[in-house]
């Protein structure tokens, strides 16, 4: 199977191609490089306020009181746990559909992950959340809005209230998303965002911690590595609160650089337009993929306002070898697809069974059954409507071709044994 692919159209787009940095960001970055002043703090009163301005702007954009900019989304998650007083070995709950930096951040903070099952629409199972909370004694839920799939936040917050859980939101893929009109990133005690390439904002690497509490923010600023230059923060609690924590809070050196902030500030202004285009790409692709009887798309409740930079779907009615055949056929036409059911982790994609460092999590049978068929396609903004239609056509043709071949092979086998 595959010798016939040469006659079929190929996808000519590079799905790893990000948009260029806006000219204003490039100009400011060049200005900073000519000055050599790339550190976010200036001892001599120099005009080094790029990060401070970005923090102020990002907090306002999300709708939180404070923002602390750091060097990665994973660092922001770790920092969130530290300011919530996570203790060594303490259990922290996290949904099973996420990426390795999330359990990694829990371990970085000195805690241990306790993975919670997901449901067929890729979001956390609140009944298993209740069971795992009671079994583990956990007091923190790190909820990963993985790939922008938003759980029923009414049900999640009700469960957190019932179980007395502190909520931390991993919003790496959920900037501009909302539930019932309320911005994702504003439901928990803290939330973390990412500026790694392929996210909504691109600095190559970078992260944001957003919160509302004065003392936690003061500690986050000091933990991030402000030395005694925290007066240069614009998104910050009163100076006396930070001063009270100065000698009690270790420096973890997690700062964002001025260069990263210079690249990011112009992107923030343009984000609503880009998010709308990303969703248009997602919706056109999803509509096309739904034509295949072997593709299942997650149900999205009307209260969920997503902000998708990729599209996910499940291959149903196909075995592992069949799925591999589908992926190979798609790759043969220029369409790379990530698969969460692979036996070995590849690229950025891994699953709970690969995280042996996270300790024994039990079977997680439902989660692994769902991940076994879960596929993921990156959707750069360069995709045209014609590209979206071609991507959907490639997936549908591959699934139907493989499924037909399997059916024929099954009939042949039954006839031979009959």
C-alpha positions as CSV (number, residue, x, y, z in Angstrom):
1,X,0.0,0.0,0.0
2,X,1.5,3.4,-0.9
3,X,2.7,2.8,-4.5
4,X,-0.3,4.8,-5.7
5,X,0.6,7.9,-3.7
6,X,2.6,9.5,-6.5
7,X,-0.6,10.2,-8.4
8,X,-2.2,12.0,-5.5
9,X,-1.6,15.7,-4.6
10,X,0.9,16.5,-1.8
11,X,0.8,19.1,0.9
12,X,3.5,21.6,0.1
13,X,3.3,23.5,3.3
14,X,5.8,23.3,6.2
15,X,3.6,22.8,9.3
16,X,6.5,23.9,11.5
17,X,6.7,27.4,9.9
18,X,5.8,30.2,12.3
19,X,4.9,33.7,11.3
20,X,7.7,36.3,11.1
21,X,8.3,38.5,14.2
22,X,6.5,41.9,13.6
23,X,8.9,44.6,12.3
24,X,8.5,46.6,15.6
25,X,9.8,43.6,17.6
26,X,12.7,43.1,15.2
27,X,13.6,46.8,15.4
28,X,13.6,46.9,19.2
29,X,15.5,43.6,19.4
30,X,18.2,45.1,17.1
31,X,18.3,48.2,19.3
32,X,18.9,46.1,22.3
33,X,21.5,44.0,20.7
34,X,23.4,47.1,19.6
35,X,23.3,48.3,23.2
36,X,24.2,44.9,24.7
37,X,21.6,45.5,27.5
38,X,19.7,42.2,27.3
39,X,19.2,41.7,31.0
40,X,15.8,42.8,32.2
41,X,17.2,44.9,35.1
42,X,19.4,48.0,34.8
43,X,21.7,49.1,37.6
44,X,22.4,52.5,36.2
45,X,18.8,53.5,35.5
46,X,19.0,52.6,31.9
47,X,15.9,52.3,29.8
48,X,15.5,48.6,30.3
49,X,11.7,48.4,30.8
50,X,10.7,46.0,28.0
51,X,9.9,43.1,30.4
52,X,8.2,45.3,33.0
53,X,6.0,46.8,30.3
54,X,5.2,43.4,28.8
55,X,4.2,42.1,32.3
56,X,1.9,45.0,32.8
57,X,0.3,44.6,29.3
58,X,0.0,40.8,29.6
59,X,-1.8,41.0,33.0
60,X,-4.3,43.5,31.5
61,X,-4.8,41.3,28.4
62,X,-5.5,38.1,30.5
63,X,-7.5,40.0,33.2
64,X,-5.3,39.3,36.3
65,X,-3.8,41.8,38.7
66,X,-0.2,40.7,38.3
67,X,2.1,39.0,35.8
68,X,5.7,37.8,36.3
69,X,7.6,37.0,33.1
70,X,10.0,34.1,33.2
71,X,12.2,32.0,30.9
72,X,9.6,29.3,30.0
73,X,6.1,28.1,30.6
74,X,7.5,25.2,32.6
75,X,9.3,27.6,34.9
76,X,6.0,29.6,35.4
77,X,4.3,26.3,36.4
78,X,7.0,25.5,38.9
79,X,6.9,29.0,40.3
80,X,3.1,28.8,40.7
81,X,3.5,25.6,42.8
82,X,6.3,27.2,44.9
83,X,4.3,30.3,45.8
84,X,1.4,27.9,46.8
85,X,3.8,26.4,49.3
86,X,4.1,23.0,47.7
87,X,6.1,20.7,50.0
88,X,8.7,18.0,49.2
89,X,7.0,14.9,48.0
90,X,3.5,16.5,48.2
91,X,1.0,15.0,45.7
92,X,-0.1,17.4,42.9
93,X,-3.0,16.3,40.7
94,X,-2.7,16.7,36.9
95,X,-4.8,15.4,34.0
96,X,-3.3,12.6,32.0
97,X,-3.5,14.3,28.6
98,X,-0.7,16.9,28.8
99,X,3.0,17.2,27.7
100,X,6.1,16.2,29.6
101,X,7.0,19.7,30.9
102,X,3.9,19.7,33.1
103,X,4.7,16.6,35.3
104,X,8.3,17.9,34.9
105,X,7.3,21.2,36.5
106,X,5.7,19.3,39.4
107,X,8.9,17.4,40.0
108,X,11.0,20.5,39.6
109,X,9.0,22.1,42.4
110,X,9.8,19.0,44.6
111,X,6.3,17.5,44.5
112,X,5.1,14.3,42.9
113,X,2.5,14.0,40.1
114,X,-0.8,12.2,40.6
115,X,-2.3,11.6,37.2
116,X,-6.1,11.9,36.7
117,X,-8.0,10.1,34.0
118,X,-9.4,12.0,30.9
119,X,-12.7,11.4,29.1
120,X,-13.3,10.9,25.4
121,X,-13.2,14.6,24.6
122,X,-9.6,14.8,26.0
123,X,-10.4,16.8,29.2
124,X,-10.2,15.8,32.9
125,X,-12.7,13.3,34.3
126,X,-14.1,15.0,37.4
127,X,-15.2,11.8,39.0
128,X,-11.7,10.4,38.9
129,X,-10.5,13.8,40.1
130,X,-12.6,13.3,43.2
131,X,-11.3,9.7,43.7
132,X,-7.7,10.6,43.2
133,X,-8.0,13.6,45.5
134,X,-9.4,11.5,48.3
135,X,-6.9,8.7,47.8
136,X,-3.8,10.9,47.6
137,X,-4.7,13.7,50.0
138,X,-3.7,16.3,47.4
139,X,-4.5,19.9,47.9
140,X,-3.4,21.3,44.5
141,X,-4.8,20.5,41.0
142,X,-2.6,21.5,38.1
143,X,-5.1,21.6,35.3
144,X,-3.6,21.4,31.8
145,X,-5.7,22.9,29.1
146,X,-3.9,20.6,26.8
147,X,-3.9,21.7,23.1
148,X,-6.6,24.3,24.0
149,X,-9.3,21.7,25.0
150,X,-11.2,23.4,27.9
151,X,-12.8,21.2,30.5
152,X,-16.2,22.1,31.9
153,X,-14.9,24.8,34.2
154,X,-18.1,25.0,36.1
155,X,-17.7,21.3,37.1
156,X,-14.0,21.7,37.8
157,X,-14.3,24.7,40.0
158,X,-17.3,23.0,41.8
159,X,-15.1,20.0,42.4
160,X,-12.2,22.2,43.6
161,X,-14.5,23.9,46.1
162,X,-15.9,20.6,47.3
163,X,-12.5,19.1,47.7
164,X,-10.8,22.2,49.0
165,X,-8.3,22.1,46.1
166,X,-6.1,25.0,45.0
167,X,-6.3,25.3,41.2
168,X,-3.3,26.1,39.0
169,X,-4.0,26.5,35.2
170,X,-1.6,25.4,32.6
171,X,-2.6,27.7,29.7
172,X,0.3,27.0,27.3
173,X,-2.2,26.3,24.5
174,X,-5.1,28.4,25.8
175,X,-4.3,32.1,25.4
176,X,-7.5,33.9,24.2
177,X,-9.7,30.9,25.3
178,X,-12.6,31.3,27.6
179,X,-15.4,29.3,29.4
180,X,-18.8,30.9,29.6
181,X,-17.2,34.3,28.7
182,X,-14.6,34.1,31.4
183,X,-11.0,34.1,30.3
184,X,-9.0,30.9,30.8
185,X,-6.2,31.7,33.2
186,X,-8.5,33.5,35.6
187,X,-10.2,30.5,37.3
188,X,-7.4,29.4,39.6
189,X,-5.1,30.8,42.2
190,X,-2.5,31.1,39.5
191,X,-2.0,30.4,35.8
192,X,0.9,29.9,33.5
193,X,1.3,30.7,29.8
194,X,4.1,29.9,27.3
195,X,5.8,32.0,24.7
196,X,7.7,29.0,23.1
197,X,7.6,28.9,19.3
198,X,4.4,27.3,18.0
199,X,2.4,28.8,20.8
200,X,0.1,31.9,20.5
201,X,3.1,34.2,21.2
202,X,6.6,33.4,20.0
203,X,9.8,34.4,21.7
204,X,11.5,31.1,21.0
205,X,11.1,30.4,24.7
206,X,9.4,32.3,27.5
207,X,6.6,32.1,30.1
208,X,4.2,34.1,32.2
209,X,2.8,33.5,35.7
210,X,-0.4,35.5,36.4
211,X,-2.0,35.8,39.8
212,X,-4.0,38.2,42.0
213,X,-2.6,37.7,45.5
214,X,-0.1,40.3,46.8
215,X,2.1,38.0,48.9
216,X,2.3,35.2,46.3
217,X,3.2,37.7,43.6
218,X,5.9,39.3,45.8
219,X,7.4,35.8,46.3
220,X,7.2,35.0,42.6
221,X,9.1,38.2,41.7
222,X,11.8,37.4,44.2
223,X,11.9,33.7,43.2
224,X,12.2,34.7,39.5
225,X,15.5,36.4,40.3
226,X,14.9,40.2,40.8
227,X,17.8,40.5,43.2
228,X,17.0,43.8,45.0
229,X,15.9,45.5,41.8
230,X,12.2,44.6,42.2
231,X,11.3,48.3,42.2
232,X,11.7,48.1,38.4
233,X,8.6,45.9,38.2
234,X,5.4,47.7,37.1
235,X,3.1,44.7,37.6
236,X,3.8,44.3,41.3
237,X,2.3,44.6,44.8
238,X,3.3,47.4,47.1
239,X,7.0,47.7,47.7
240,X,6.7,47.0,51.4
241,X,5.2,43.6,50.8
242,X,8.1,42.6,48.5
243,X,10.6,43.9,51.0
244,X,9.0,41.8,53.8
245,X,9.7,38.7,51.8
246,X,13.2,39.6,50.5
247,X,15.3,37.7,53.0
248,X,12.9,34.7,53.1
249,X,12.7,33.9,49.4
250,X,15.5,32.2,47.4
251,X,16.5,33.4,43.9
252,X,15.7,30.7,41.3
253,X,17.0,32.7,38.3
254,X,14.0,32.3,36.1
255,X,13.9,35.8,34.5
256,X,12.7,36.6,31.0
257,X,15.3,38.6,29.0
258,X,14.7,42.0,27.6
259,X,15.3,40.6,24.1
260,X,12.4,38.1,24.5
261,X,10.1,40.8,25.7
262,X,11.0,43.1,22.8
263,X,9.9,40.3,20.4
264,X,6.7,39.6,22.3
265,X,5.2,43.1,22.9
266,X,4.1,43.8,19.3
267,X,2.7,40.3,19.0
268,X,0.3,40.8,21.9
269,X,-1.4,43.7,20.1
270,X,-2.1,41.5,17.1
271,X,-3.1,38.4,19.0
272,X,-6.9,38.7,18.7
273,X,-6.7,38.8,14.9
274,X,-4.3,35.8,14.8
275,X,-6.4,33.8,17.2
276,X,-9.5,34.4,15.0
277,X,-7.6,33.1,12.0
278,X,-6.3,30.1,13.9
279,X,-9.9,29.2,14.8
280,X,-11.0,29.6,11.2
281,X,-8.3,27.1,10.2
282,X,-9.3,24.7,12.9
283,X,-12.9,24.8,12.0
284,X,-12.4,24.3,8.3
285,X,-10.1,21.4,9.0
286,X,-12.4,19.8,11.5
287,X,-15.4,20.1,9.1
288,X,-13.3,18.3,6.4
289,X,-12.0,15.6,8.8
290,X,-15.6,14.8,10.0
291,X,-16.3,13.3,6.6
292,X,-14.4,10.2,7.5
293,X,-16.3,7.5,9.5
294,X,-13.0,6.6,11.1
295,X,-12.3,10.0,12.5
296,X,-13.9,11.2,15.8
297,X,-13.6,14.8,16.7
298,X,-14.1,15.9,20.4
299,X,-17.4,17.5,21.4
300,X,-17.0,21.1,22.3
301,X,-19.6,22.5,24.7
302,X,-21.2,25.8,23.7
303,X,-19.7,27.4,26.8
304,X,-16.2,26.6,25.6
305,X,-14.6,29.4,23.5
306,X,-11.4,27.7,22.3
307,X,-8.3,29.2,20.8
308,X,-6.7,26.5,18.7
309,X,-3.2,26.4,17.2
310,X,-3.6,22.8,16.2
311,X,-6.3,20.2,15.6
312,X,-6.8,16.9,17.3
313,X,-8.9,13.9,16.4
314,X,-9.2,10.2,17.2
315,X,-8.9,7.4,14.7
316,X,-11.6,4.9,15.6
317,X,-12.2,1.3,14.5
318,X,-8.5,0.8,13.6
319,X,-5.8,-1.2,15.3
320,X,-2.3,-0.1,16.1
321,X,-0.9,-1.4,12.8
322,X,-3.7,0.2,10.9
323,X,-3.1,3.6,12.5
324,X,0.6,3.3,11.6
325,X,-0.4,2.6,8.0
326,X,-2.6,5.7,8.0
327,X,0.2,7.9,9.4
328,X,2.6,6.5,6.9
329,X,0.2,7.1,4.0
330,X,-0.3,10.7,5.2
331,X,3.4,11.3,5.6
332,X,3.9,10.0,2.0
333,X,1.7,12.9,0.9
334,X,3.6,15.5,2.9
335,X,1.4,15.5,6.0
336,X,3.2,14.8,9.3
337,X,0.8,13.8,12.1
338,X,1.7,13.4,15.7
339,X,0.3,10.3,17.5
340,X,-0.1,10.0,21.2
341,X,-0.5,6.2,21.0
342,X,3.0,5.5,19.8
343,X,5.0,3.0,21.9
344,X,8.0,5.3,22.2
345,X,7.9,9.1,22.7
346,X,8.8,11.0,19.6
347,X,9.6,14.7,19.1
348,X,7.5,16.7,21.5
349,X,4.9,14.0,21.9
350,X,4.8,11.7,24.9
351,X,2.2,10.0,27.1
352,X,2.0,9.0,30.8
353,X,3.4,5.6,30.2
354,X,6.6,7.3,29.1
355,X,7.0,9.3,32.3
356,X,8.7,6.6,34.4
357,X,10.3,9.4,36.4
358,X,6.7,10.4,37.7
359,X,6.4,7.1,39.6
360,X,3.8,4.4,39.4
361,X,0.5,5.8,38.3
362,X,-1.4,2.6,38.0
363,X,-3.1,1.5,34.9
364,X,-4.8,4.8,33.7
365,X,-6.7,2.5,31.4
366,X,-9.2,5.1,30.1
367,X,-6.5,7.7,29.4
368,X,-4.3,5.3,27.5
369,X,-7.3,3.9,25.6
370,X,-8.1,7.4,24.4
371,X,-4.5,8.4,23.6
372,X,-4.1,5.1,21.6
373,X,-6.0,6.7,18.8
374,X,-5.3,10.4,19.4
375,X,-3.7,12.3,16.5
376,X,-2.5,15.9,16.4
377,X,-1.8,18.2,13.4
378,X,-0.1,21.6,13.8
379,X,-1.9,24.4,12.1
380,X,0.4,27.3,11.2
381,X,-1.3,30.6,10.2
382,X,0.2,30.2,6.7
383,X,-2.3,27.5,5.9
384,X,-4.8,28.6,3.2
385,X,-8.4,27.4,2.9
386,X,-7.1,25.2,0.0
387,X,-4.4,23.8,2.3
388,X,-6.9,23.0,5.0
389,X,-9.1,21.1,2.5
390,X,-6.1,19.2,1.2
391,X,-5.1,18.2,4.7
392,X,-8.6,16.9,5.4
393,X,-8.6,15.1,2.1
394,X,-5.3,13.4,2.8
395,X,-6.5,12.2,6.2
396,X,-9.8,11.0,4.9
397,X,-8.3,9.2,1.9
398,X,-5.7,7.5,4.1
399,X,-8.2,6.3,6.7
400,X,-10.7,5.0,4.2
401,X,-8.0,3.3,2.1
402,X,-6.5,1.6,5.1
403,X,-9.9,0.6,6.5
404,X,-10.9,-0.8,3.1
405,X,-7.7,-2.8,2.8
406,X,-8.3,-4.2,6.3
407,X,-11.8,-5.1,5.5
408,X,-10.7,-6.9,2.3
409,X,-8.0,-8.7,4.2
410,X,-10.5,-9.8,6.8
411,X,-12.9,-11.2,4.3
412,X,-10.1,-13.0,2.5
413,X,-8.9,-14.5,5.8
414,X,-12.4,-15.6,6.7
415,X,-12.9,-17.2,3.3
416,X,-9.6,-19.1,3.6
417,X,-10.5,-20.5,7.0
418,X,-14.1,-21.2,5.9
